[in-house]
């Protein structure tokens, strides 16, 4: 792709802090809902497969909307698209809170997926204001916001059930998430400037192309390194989403865990992600490079997936016997924490300056496709083959991803 050299608007440090807070508040709401969703769906007598479909509906709408919003942000700017998507997120949580049936709950998750397409725009914002050699580190800041969201979101959801608002019952978590999204909208409206220069917006508009990103998909598919990185991103996300969706069901079946205990596991994963992506990633990239981190991350995740089902059944849970769960989640969190931002950073360096939003948006679509297929696959395997098989299946597929990564990185010439 072309490497158009045009001036880039340079936001102040306050703006960088604002976009970080924007991502963080969004992810706190998401982190509150994620461990809660399985148990909330069971209130409507949802089967394991239907629970998987709830996760998939979120990702399906994200898949459809990420390229559209990414291209739109290339043409009209990041700020207006981010503001609109944050408002949509607040609305989706309100619908979730007052869902009278599984069908309406499915609709609410679909609306949340539309709003979640803004993650790619936030990543493009970071790419706008970072030199090429610093983009993996910038993507690490986005990843740190994800990690903090996974720490603060489940922790806040856990604490809410001990608060004076606990009488609201299951509606409490989504209503608080809606309130956080509203606060997020106010902060972004006041403190988030436009990061994309008028020259780059005009260039993106002049290029034209499909609003749904079909032209981008064709361009990527003709570019062997980009195509390979997109396929790699898909495979890794497919494996991780199989684990993520079935974790609550696994812990419920093996240890009798409920929402509170499962939230604690997500808090642990989030803490590890914050440490890795917020404090260590920049130094790791400088020392080992993106290629080694991509490969190392896959190996760690494969080990974590293989070890998790080996934890013995213990009902009621005996925490001293659950050390293998925490070791497995540690490996998964570290592997994911170094792999994803390294892959995204390498993608952004291969893409042209005028196509950051659309290219990263397309990568999010590949990730969303994986999250469409992974949850029902994982929950179906859980119900059909047993509690451990979703993780062993994902671990075997992760080895396929490792082989793909070796081949792809051999072809990438960016230094």
C-alpha positions in Angstrom: 0.0 0.0 0.0 1.1 3.6 -0.5 2.8 5.5 2.2 1.3 8.9 1.8 3.3 11.5 3.6 1.0 14.3 4.7 0.9 16.4 7.8 -0.7 14.8 10.8 -2.6 16.8 13.5 -0.8 16.4 16.8 -3.2 16.3 19.7 -2.1 17.5 23.2 -1.2 15.0 25.9 -4.6 15.7 27.4 -6.2 14.4 24.3 -4.2 11.1 24.5 -5.3 10.8 28.1 -8.9 11.4 27.1 -8.9 8.6 24.4 -7.3 6.3 26.9 -10.1 7.1 29.4 -12.7 6.7 26.6 -11.5 3.2 25.9 -11.2 2.4 29.6 -14.7 3.4 30.5 -16.1 1.5 27.6 -14.2 -1.6 28.6 -15.2 -1.3 32.3 -18.8 -1.6 31.1 -17.9 -4.5 28.9 -15.9 -6.1 31.7 -18.9 -5.9 34.0 -21.1 -7.7 31.5 -18.8 -10.4 30.3 -18.6 -12.7 33.4 -22.2 -11.8 34.2 -23.7 -12.7 30.8 -23.7 -16.5 31.1 -25.6 -16.4 34.4 -28.0 -13.6 33.2 -28.8 -15.7 30.2 -29.6 -18.7 32.4 -32.3 -16.6 34.0 -34.1 -17.0 30.6 -33.3 -20.7 30.6 -30.7 -20.4 27.8 -28.9 -23.5 26.8 -25.1 -23.6 26.4 -25.5 -23.1 22.6 -27.8 -20.1 23.1 -25.3 -18.6 25.5 -22.6 -19.0 22.8 -25.0 -17.3 20.3 -25.3 -14.3 22.7 -21.5 -13.8 22.4 -21.7 -14.4 18.6 -24.4 -11.8 18.0 -22.2 -9.2 19.6 -19.3 -10.1 17.3 -21.5 -10.5 14.2 -22.6 -6.9 14.3 -19.1 -5.8 15.1 -17.9 -7.7 12.0 -20.4 -5.9 9.8 -19.9 -2.4 11.2 -16.1 -2.3 12.0 -15.0 -1.7 8.3 -17.9 0.8 7.7 -17.0 2.8 10.8 -13.3 2.6 10.1 -13.7 3.9 6.6 -16.2 6.5 7.8 -13.6 7.7 10.4 -11.0 7.9 7.6 -13.3 10.3 5.7 -15.0 12.4 8.3 -12.6 12.0 11.3 -12.3 9.9 14.4 -14.1 12.2 16.8 -17.7 12.2 15.4 -17.7 8.4 14.9 -16.4 7.8 18.4 -19.0 10.0 20.0 -21.8 8.3 18.1 -20.7 4.8 19.0 -20.4 5.7 22.7 -24.0 7.0 22.7 -25.1 3.7 21.0 -23.3 1.7 23.8 -25.3 3.5 26.5 -28.5 2.7 24.7 -27.6 -0.9 24.3 -27.0 -1.4 28.0 -30.4 0.2 28.8 -32.1 -2.3 26.5 -30.1 -5.1 28.1 -31.2 -4.1 31.6 -34.9 -4.2 30.7 -34.9 -7.2 28.4 -38.1 -9.3 29.0 -36.9 -12.3 27.0 -33.9 -14.0 25.5 -34.8 -12.6 22.1 -34.6 -9.0 23.4 -31.4 -9.8 25.2 -30.0 -11.0 21.9 -31.0 -7.7 20.3 -29.3 -5.8 23.1 -26.0 -7.7 22.6 -26.2 -7.0 18.9 -26.5 -3.3 19.5 -23.5 -3.5 21.8 -21.6 -5.1 19.0 -22.3 -2.2 16.7 -21.0 0.2 19.3 -17.9 -2.0 20.0 -16.8 -1.4 16.4 -15.3 1.8 17.7 -12.3 -0.1 19.2 -10.7 -0.1 15.8 -11.2 3.6 15.6 -9.5 4.1 19.0 -6.6 2.0 17.7 -6.5 4.1 14.5 -6.5 7.2 16.7 -3.4 5.9 18.5 -1.8 5.1 15.1 -2.6 8.7 13.9 -0.5 10.2 16.6 2.4 7.7 16.9 5.4 7.3 14.6 5.7 3.9 13.0 8.3 2.5 15.3 6.2 3.4 18.4 2.9 1.9 17.2 3.2 -1.5 18.9 3.7 0.5 22.2 0.7 2.7 21.4 -1.4 -0.5 20.7 -0.2 -1.7 24.1 -1.8 1.4 25.7 -5.1 0.3 24.1 -4.4 -3.2 25.4 -3.7 -1.7 28.9 -7.1 -0.1 28.8 -8.6 -3.5 27.9 -6.8 -5.0 30.8 -7.9 -2.3 33.3 -11.4 -2.8 32.0 -11.2 -6.5 32.8 -9.9 -5.6 36.3 -12.2 -2.8 37.2 -15.3 -4.1 35.4 -15.7 -7.5 37.0 -14.5 -6.0 40.4 -17.1 -3.2 40.2 -19.8 -5.7 39.2 -18.8 -7.9 42.1 -19.0 -5.0 44.6 -22.3 -3.7 43.3 -24.0 -6.8 44.8 -22.9 -5.6 48.2 -24.0 -2.0 47.7 -27.2 -0.2 48.7 -28.3 -0.6 45.1 -28.3 -4.4 45.3 -32.1 -4.4 45.6 -32.2 -3.7 41.8 -31.1 -7.3 41.3 -29.8 -8.4 37.9 -30.7 -5.1 36.3 -28.1 -3.3 38.4 -25.0 -4.3 36.4 -26.2 -3.2 32.9 -27.7 0.0 34.4 -24.4 1.0 35.9 -22.7 0.2 32.7 -25.2 2.5 30.9 -24.3 5.3 33.4 -20.6 4.8 32.7 -21.2 5.1 29.0 -23.1 8.3 29.5 -20.1 9.7 31.6 -17.8 8.5 28.8 -19.8 10.4 26.2 -19.5 13.6 28.2 -15.7 13.2 28.7 -15.1 12.5 25.1 -17.3 15.4 23.9 -15.3 17.8 26.1 -11.8 16.5 25.8 -11.3 14.6 22.6 -10.0 16.6 19.6 -9.8 15.3 16.1 -6.6 13.4 15.4 -6.8 13.1 11.6 -5.6 16.0 9.5 -7.9 17.5 6.8 -5.3 16.4 4.2 -5.6 12.7 5.1 -9.4 12.9 5.3 -9.6 14.4 1.8 -7.2 11.7 0.6 -9.3 8.9 2.0 -12.5 10.4 0.5 -10.7 10.7 -2.9 -9.7 7.1 -2.9 -13.4 6.1 -2.7 -14.1 2.4 -2.5 -16.8 0.3 -0.8 -18.2 1.6 2.4 -18.4 -2.0 3.7 -14.7 -2.5 3.1 -14.9 -5.0 0.2 -12.3 -3.1 -1.7 -10.1 -3.1 1.3 -10.6 -6.8 1.7 -9.5 -7.4 -1.9 -6.5 -5.2 -1.5 -5.5 -7.0 1.7 -6.0 -10.4 0.1 -3.6 -9.5 -2.8 -1.0 -8.4 -0.2 0.6 -11.6 1.0 1.9 -10.3 4.4 -1.3 -8.5 5.2 -3.4 -11.4 4.3 -1.3 -13.7 6.4 -1.5 -11.4 9.4 -5.3 -11.2 9.1 -5.6 -15.0 9.0 -3.3 -15.3 12.0 -5.3 -12.7 13.9 -8.4 -14.7 13.1 -7.0 -18.1 14.2 -5.7 -16.8 17.5 -8.9 -14.9 18.3 -10.9 -18.0 17.4 -9.0 -20.1 20.0 -9.2 -17.4 22.7 -12.9 -16.8 22.2 -13.6 -20.5 22.6 -11.9 -20.4 26.0 -13.4 -17.1 27.0 -17.0 -18.2 26.4 -16.8 -21.6 28.0 -14.7 -20.6 31.0 -17.8 -19.7 33.2 -19.5 -22.9 32.2 -16.3 -24.9 32.9 -15.9 -23.4 36.3 -19.5 -23.8 37.2 -19.4 -27.5 36.3 -16.0 -28.3 37.8 -16.0 -26.1 40.9 -19.6 -24.8 41.4 -18.5 -21.2 40.7 -21.1 -18.5 40.3 -20.9 -14.9 39.1 -18.8 -13.7 42.0 -16.1 -16.4 41.7 -16.0 -16.1 37.9 -15.6 -12.3 38.2 -12.6 -12.9 40.4 -10.9 -15.0 37.6 -11.5 -12.2 35.1 -10.0 -9.7 37.6 -6.9 -11.8 37.7 -6.6 -12.0 33.9 -7.1 -8.2 33.7 -4.4 -7.5 36.3 -1.9 -9.6 34.3 -2.9 -7.8 31.0 -2.4 -4.4 32.7 1.1 -5.4 33.9 2.1 -6.8 30.5 0.6 -4.3 28.2 0.8 -1.2 30.4 4.3 -1.6 31.8 6.3 -4.3 30.0 5.3 -4.4 26.4 7.4 -1.4 25.2 10.5 -2.9 26.7 9.7 -6.4 25.4 9.2 -5.0 21.9 12.6 -3.2 22.0 14.4 -6.3 23.3 12.8 -9.1 21.4 11.0 -7.5 18.5 7.4 -8.0 17.3 8.1 -11.3 15.5 9.4 -13.1 18.5 6.6 -11.7 20.7 4.0 -12.9 18.2 5.4 -16.4 18.2 6.0 -16.5 21.9 2.5 -15.3 22.7 1.0 -18.2 20.6 3.2 -20.8 22.4 2.1 -19.5 25.9 -1.6 -19.5 24.9 -1.4 -23.0 23.6 0.2 -24.2 26.9 -2.5 -22.4 28.9 -5.3 -24.0 26.9 -3.7 -27.5 27.3 -3.2 -27.2 31.1 -6.6 -25.7 32.1 -8.7 -28.9 31.8 -6.2 -30.9 33.9 -7.5 -29.1 37.0 -9.3 -31.7 39.2 -12.9 -31.4 40.1 -13.5 -29.8 43.5 -17.0 -29.0 44.7 -17.1 -27.1 47.0 -14.0 -25.3 45.6 -10.8 -25.9 47.5 -8.6 -22.9 46.4 -5.3 -24.6 47.2 -6.2 -27.2 44.5 -7.0 -24.6 41.9 -3.4 -23.4 41.3 -3.4 -24.9 37.8 -6.4 -22.7 36.9 -4.5 -19.6 37.8 -1.3 -20.9 36.1 -3.3 -21.5 32.9 -5.0 -18.1 33.0 -1.6 -16.5 33.7 -0.1 -18.1 30.5 -3.2 -17.2 28.5 -3.1 -13.6 29.7 0.6 -13.1 29.1 0.4 -14.7 25.7 -2.6 -12.7 24.6 -1.0 -9.5 26.1 2.1 -9.7 24.0 0.6 -11.3 20.8 -2.3 -9.0 20.0 -0.7 -5.5 20.2 2.4 -6.8 18.4 0.3 -8.2 15.6 -1.8 -5.0 15.4 1.4 -2.8 15.5 2.9 -4.8 12.6 -0.3 -4.5 10.7 -0.3 -0.7 11.1 3.3 -0.4 9.9 2.4 -2.4 6.7 -0.7 -0.2 6.0 -0.6 3.2 4.3 -0.9 6.3 6.4 -4.2 7.2 4.7 -5.7 3.7 5.4 -5.0 3.2 9.2 -8.7 3.2 10.1 -9.9 0.9 7.4 -7.0 -1.6 7.7 -7.2 -1.8 11.5 -11.0 -1.9 11.2 -10.7 -4.8 8.8 -8.4 -6.7 11.3 -11.1 -6.1 13.9 -13.6 -7.7 11.5 -11.4 -10.8 11.2 -11.3 -10.9 15.0 -15.1 -10.4 15.1 -15.6 -13.3 12.6 -13.5 -15.5 15.0 -15.7 -14.4 17.9 -18.8 -15.3 15.8 -17.6 -18.8 15.2 -15.6 -19.4 18.5 -18.4 -19.1 21.1 -20.9 -21.5 19.6 -18.1 -23.9 18.7 -16.8 -23.9 22.2 -20.1 -24.2 24.0 -21.3 -26.9 21.5 -18.1 -28.9 22.2 -18.6 -28.4 25.9 -22.1 -29.9 25.7 -21.3 -32.6 23.3 -17.9 -33.9 24.3 -17.2 -32.7 27.9 -15.9 -29.9 30.0 -12.2 -30.1 28.9 -12.6 -30.6 25.2 -13.2 -26.9 24.2 -9.8 -26.0 25.6 -7.9 -29.0 24.2 -9.5 -28.3 20.8 -8.5 -24.6 21.0 -5.0 -25.6 22.0 -4.6 -27.9 19.0 -5.9 -25.1 16.7 -3.4 -22.7 18.3 -0.6 -25.0 17.1 -2.0 -24.5 13.6 -1.8 -20.7 14.2 1.9 -21.1 15.2 2.7 -22.8 11.9 0.8 -20.0 10.1 2.7 -17.4 12.1 6.1 -18.9 11.2 5.2 -18.8 7.5 3.8 -15.3 7.6 6.6 -13.6 9.5 9.1 -15.2 7.1 7.5 -13.1 4.3 7.2 -9.8 6.2 10.0 -7.4 5.3 9.2 -4.5 7.6 12.0 -3.9 10.2 
